[in-house]
Every structure is written in C-alpha cells, then in structure tokens.
Amino acid sequence: MADVRKEGQPESIRTRANAEHWSAHRLWRRLSPHVATAAIRAGWSADAVTVLVILAGLAAAASLLLGNVWGALLAVVLAHTQMLLDAADGEVARWRRTSSPRGVFLDHLAHTTTEAAMPACLGVGLALAHGEHEMAWVASGLLVAVFVLINKSVNDAVAVARAASGLPRLADSAAAREPHQGAVRSLRRAARFVPVHRMFHSVEQAHLYLLAFLLALVVPQATAWLMGALLVIAPLVIVGHVTAVLNSPRLRA
C-alpha cells in the first residue's frame, strides 16, 4: 500500500492544474491506493481498471434515464465512483511502469463519453417521466451533449495543433493557460469565483441534476429551467474557452 501510494501519487500528479479533479484531490486520492492495491493483487492491468472507469461513467449517465430524483442520486454516486477508479487506474499504471498512449486514449474516451451521455440521457429521462413534449426534452438533451463535445474538442484541438507544429506537450499548469490580454485574463480569473465552465464535468453535472430534481419536488418547473440554463450557458462556455485558448501561450512555442 505504501509503495502504491508513493509511486502512484507523486507530487507532479497531485499538483496538476487541470487533470486532477477537485474530488480526487480532496477525497478519492485517500482511498484510491486501496483500490489500486486490490487491482494489482488481482493481477489487473491499468487498462482493465480504466474499462471500469468507462463503465461507471456510462452507468451514471444511464441512471438519468429514470428521470427522477433517485436516478439523479444514483448518478452522483456512480460519478464519484468513476473519479475514484480514475485515480486508481493511473496509480496502477505508474506502479507497474505501464503508462502508455493506449491508457491515455481510454481515459479520454471515458470522460468524453460520460460527459456527453449525461445530458443526452437526462433529456430522454425527462421525456419518459413527463409524458409530454417528449421531442423537445430529447432534442434539448442531445443539443447540450453536442455542446459538451464541442467544448471537449477545444482542448484536444490544442494538443493536435501543438503536435502538428512540432511543439512539445503543454505543461499542466495555470501559467501555461493564462491569457495574455488583460480583459480576457480578468474574465478568466472572475470565472474561478463563478465556475460555470466546470458545470459540464460529470461530477458537477450529477450534482446539478440532483439539485434540480430535489427542487422539482417543490417547484415542478425546476428541471425545465435547468435544461434551458444549460442550453444558454453551454455556448457561452465554448466561446469563452476558445477565446481563452487564442489569447494564451497554448498555441505558441
């Protein structure tokens, strides 16, 4: 256990600016060595654990098909389970010295599929639960899912652009992402106090959906308000994300 914690949680991993989710930093890194150690003793590879990360995320999204507070509560549990497993798979890879592009690929696939599937399943779940305006619910959920995929593709486009230009991998630090222009930099710093750009991560989505379903027990329109808010905020997040990238060192040598 001590070896897994030492090898799997070096300072360079725990201090990452973006790749380390707050739930892992504050909660799951304390438990993940137990999961990683169990996987190692069972003879599991890091990729096998990452498959569980994918399945946990898809299960979290599928829970929203129930279209009620219990499905949202299950989504919260499964989203956090995904974060716990996501912390463990890297620890297994670092302990086994088997970190590879395949593992990175599977990890990205896990988060992309989960974060896009959650609003899509939410829309279908609300359509099944309400029994009216079904196509509007489904279309809204799918449109939010498309926005999520576009926003996810921005970071991937940065990686592709740097690789195509022969530039090294971008450091996972705040300084490497800080915009140059004063106005953009100020807006980005302000976003840290109202981090709407984070609301499309799987854990944040699950919490937001649960809150909406709980509020809907008193105010039935709460889920409709939530879907409307997502449709308005998501394009703004994309515009802000692209603007921040274009005004930062990310596309420079």
C-alpha positions as CSV (number, residue, x, y, z in Angstrom):
1,M,0.0,0.0,0.0
2,A,2.8,2.4,0.9
3,D,4.6,1.6,-2.4
4,V,1.5,2.2,-4.4
5,R,0.8,5.5,-2.7
6,K,4.5,6.6,-3.2
7,E,4.8,5.5,-6.8
8,G,1.2,6.3,-7.8
9,Q,0.8,9.7,-6.3
10,P,3.9,11.7,-6.9
11,E,3.8,15.5,-6.4
12,S,3.7,16.1,-10.1
13,I,0.4,14.2,-10.3
14,R,-1.2,15.7,-7.2
15,T,-0.4,19.3,-8.2
16,R,-1.7,19.2,-11.8
17,A,-3.7,22.3,-12.6
18,N,-6.4,20.7,-14.7
19,A,-6.1,16.9,-15.0
20,E,-6.6,16.5,-11.3
21,H,-10.3,16.8,-10.5
22,W,-11.2,18.5,-7.2
23,S,-13.0,15.4,-5.9
24,A,-9.9,13.3,-6.4
25,H,-7.7,15.9,-4.8
26,R,-9.9,16.3,-1.8
27,L,-11.4,12.9,-1.4
28,W,-10.6,10.0,-3.6
29,R,-6.7,10.1,-3.5
30,R,-7.0,8.9,0.1
31,L,-9.0,5.8,-0.9
32,S,-7.6,5.1,-4.4
33,P,-4.4,3.3,-3.2
34,H,-6.7,0.7,-1.6
35,V,-8.5,0.2,-5.0
36,A,-5.2,0.2,-6.9
37,T,-3.6,-2.3,-4.5
38,A,-6.6,-4.6,-4.8
39,A,-6.3,-4.4,-8.6
40,I,-2.6,-5.1,-8.6
41,R,-3.0,-8.1,-6.3
42,A,-5.8,-9.4,-8.5
43,G,-3.4,-9.2,-11.5
44,W,-5.4,-6.4,-13.2
45,S,-3.7,-4.1,-15.7
46,A,-4.2,-0.3,-15.6
47,D,-6.2,-0.6,-18.8
48,A,-8.6,-3.0,-17.2
49,V,-9.3,-0.5,-14.4
50,T,-9.8,2.2,-17.0
51,V,-12.5,0.0,-18.6
52,L,-14.3,0.1,-15.2
53,V,-13.9,3.9,-15.4
54,I,-15.8,3.9,-18.7
55,L,-18.5,1.6,-17.4
56,A,-19.0,3.6,-14.2
57,G,-19.4,6.7,-16.3
58,L,-21.9,5.2,-18.7
59,A,-23.8,3.7,-15.8
60,A,-24.0,7.2,-14.2
61,A,-25.5,8.6,-17.5
62,A,-27.9,5.6,-17.8
63,S,-29.2,6.3,-14.3
64,L,-30.6,9.6,-15.5
65,L,-32.9,7.6,-17.8
66,L,-35.1,7.1,-14.7
67,G,-36.0,10.7,-14.9
68,N,-36.4,11.2,-11.2
69,V,-34.5,12.1,-8.0
70,W,-33.5,8.5,-7.4
71,G,-31.8,8.2,-10.8
72,A,-30.0,11.5,-10.2
73,L,-28.9,10.4,-6.7
74,L,-27.5,7.2,-8.3
75,A,-25.8,9.2,-11.0
76,V,-24.0,11.2,-8.2
77,V,-22.8,8.0,-6.6
78,L,-21.6,6.5,-9.8
79,A,-19.9,9.7,-11.0
80,H,-17.9,9.8,-7.8
81,T,-17.2,6.1,-8.2
82,Q,-15.8,6.9,-11.7
83,M,-13.5,9.5,-10.1
84,L,-12.2,7.0,-7.5
85,L,-11.5,4.5,-10.3
86,D,-10.0,7.2,-12.4
87,A,-7.5,8.0,-9.7
88,A,-6.7,4.3,-9.2
89,D,-6.0,3.3,-12.8
90,G,-3.2,5.9,-13.1
91,E,-1.7,4.6,-9.8
92,V,-1.7,1.0,-11.2
93,A,0.0,2.2,-14.4
94,R,2.7,4.1,-12.5
95,W,3.3,1.3,-10.1
96,R,3.5,-1.3,-12.9
97,R,5.5,1.1,-15.1
98,T,3.0,0.5,-17.9
99,S,1.8,4.1,-18.7
100,S,1.1,4.2,-22.4
101,P,-0.8,6.2,-25.1
102,R,-3.4,3.4,-25.0
103,G,-4.1,4.2,-21.4
104,V,-4.4,8.0,-22.2
105,F,-6.7,7.2,-25.0
106,L,-9.0,5.1,-22.9
107,D,-9.0,7.7,-20.1
108,H,-10.1,10.5,-22.6
109,L,-12.7,8.2,-24.0
110,A,-14.1,7.6,-20.5
111,H,-14.6,11.2,-19.7
112,T,-15.8,12.3,-23.1
113,T,-18.5,9.6,-23.4
114,T,-19.7,10.2,-19.8
115,E,-19.9,14.0,-20.0
116,A,-21.7,13.9,-23.3
117,A,-24.0,11.0,-22.5
118,M,-25.3,12.5,-19.2
119,P,-27.3,15.4,-20.8
120,A,-28.5,13.2,-23.6
121,C,-29.8,10.6,-21.1
122,L,-31.2,13.4,-18.9
123,G,-33.3,14.6,-21.9
124,V,-34.6,11.1,-22.6
125,G,-35.3,10.5,-18.9
126,L,-37.3,13.7,-18.6
127,A,-39.2,12.9,-21.8
128,L,-40.1,9.5,-20.4
129,A,-41.0,10.9,-17.0
130,H,-43.2,13.8,-18.2
131,G,-45.0,12.1,-21.0
132,E,-45.4,15.3,-22.9
133,H,-43.2,17.4,-25.1
134,E,-41.0,14.3,-25.5
135,M,-39.2,15.5,-28.6
136,A,-38.4,18.9,-27.0
137,W,-36.8,17.2,-24.0
138,V,-34.8,14.7,-26.1
139,A,-33.7,17.4,-28.6
140,S,-32.6,19.7,-25.8
141,G,-30.6,16.9,-24.1
142,L,-28.9,16.0,-27.4
143,L,-28.1,19.6,-28.2
144,V,-26.4,20.1,-24.8
145,A,-24.5,16.9,-25.4
146,V,-23.2,18.3,-28.7
147,F,-22.1,21.5,-27.0
148,V,-20.3,19.4,-24.4
149,L,-18.5,17.5,-27.2
150,I,-17.5,20.8,-28.9
151,N,-16.1,22.2,-25.6
152,K,-14.2,19.0,-25.0
153,S,-12.8,19.1,-28.5
154,V,-11.2,22.5,-27.9
155,N,-8.5,21.1,-25.6
156,D,-8.0,18.2,-27.9
157,A,-7.6,20.6,-30.8
158,V,-4.8,22.4,-28.8
159,A,-3.0,19.1,-28.4
160,V,-3.4,18.3,-32.1
161,A,-2.2,21.8,-33.2
162,R,0.9,21.6,-31.0
163,A,1.8,18.1,-32.2
164,A,1.3,19.1,-35.8
165,S,3.5,22.1,-35.3
166,G,6.3,20.0,-33.7
167,L,5.8,21.7,-30.3
168,P,6.2,19.8,-27.0
169,R,3.3,18.7,-24.9
170,L,1.7,21.6,-23.0
171,A,2.6,21.7,-19.3
172,D,-0.4,21.1,-17.0
173,S,0.0,24.3,-15.1
174,A,-2.0,27.5,-14.6
175,A,0.7,29.7,-16.1
176,A,0.6,27.7,-19.4
177,R,-3.1,28.6,-19.7
178,E,-3.1,32.2,-18.5
179,P,-4.4,34.6,-21.2
180,H,-2.1,37.5,-22.3
181,Q,-4.7,40.2,-22.8
182,G,-5.8,41.9,-19.7
183,A,-9.6,41.8,-20.3
184,V,-9.6,38.1,-21.2
185,R,-7.3,37.4,-18.2
186,S,-9.6,39.3,-15.9
187,L,-12.7,37.4,-17.2
188,R,-10.9,34.1,-16.8
189,R,-10.0,34.9,-13.2
190,A,-13.6,36.0,-12.5
191,A,-14.8,32.7,-13.8
192,R,-12.9,31.0,-10.9
193,F,-15.4,32.6,-8.5
194,V,-18.4,31.5,-10.6
195,P,-17.0,28.4,-12.4
196,V,-19.8,27.8,-14.8
197,H,-17.3,26.2,-17.2
198,R,-17.0,23.3,-14.8
199,M,-20.7,22.5,-14.7
200,F,-20.3,20.1,-17.7
201,H,-17.9,17.8,-15.9
202,S,-19.5,14.5,-14.9
203,V,-19.4,15.1,-11.1
204,E,-20.7,18.6,-11.4
205,Q,-23.4,17.6,-13.8
206,A,-24.6,14.9,-11.5
207,H,-24.8,17.2,-8.5
208,L,-26.6,19.9,-10.6
209,Y,-29.2,17.3,-11.9
210,L,-29.8,16.0,-8.4
211,L,-30.3,19.6,-7.1
212,A,-32.8,20.3,-9.9
213,F,-34.8,17.1,-9.2
214,L,-34.9,17.9,-5.5
215,L,-36.1,21.4,-6.3
216,A,-38.7,19.9,-8.7
217,L,-40.3,18.2,-5.7
218,V,-41.5,21.7,-4.7
219,V,-41.3,23.6,-8.0
220,P,-42.1,21.3,-10.9
221,Q,-40.6,23.6,-13.5
222,A,-37.1,23.3,-12.0
223,T,-35.9,20.6,-14.5
224,A,-37.2,22.7,-17.4
225,W,-35.3,25.8,-16.0
226,L,-32.2,23.7,-15.7
227,M,-32.4,22.4,-19.3
228,G,-33.0,26.0,-20.5
229,A,-30.0,27.2,-18.5
230,L,-27.7,24.5,-19.9
231,L,-28.7,25.5,-23.5
232,V,-27.9,29.1,-22.8
233,I,-24.7,28.6,-20.8
234,A,-23.0,25.9,-22.9
235,P,-22.5,28.1,-26.0
236,L,-21.1,30.9,-23.8
237,V,-18.7,28.5,-22.2
238,I,-17.5,27.4,-25.6
239,V,-16.9,31.0,-26.8
240,G,-15.1,31.8,-23.6
241,H,-12.9,28.6,-23.9
242,V,-11.9,29.3,-27.4
243,T,-11.2,33.0,-26.6
244,A,-9.0,32.0,-23.7
245,V,-7.1,29.5,-25.8
246,L,-6.4,32.0,-28.6
247,N,-5.2,34.6,-26.0
248,S,-2.9,32.2,-24.1
249,P,0.5,30.6,-24.7
250,R,-1.1,27.3,-25.6
251,L,-0.7,27.8,-29.3
252,R,2.7,29.3,-29.1
253,A,6.2,27.7,-28.8
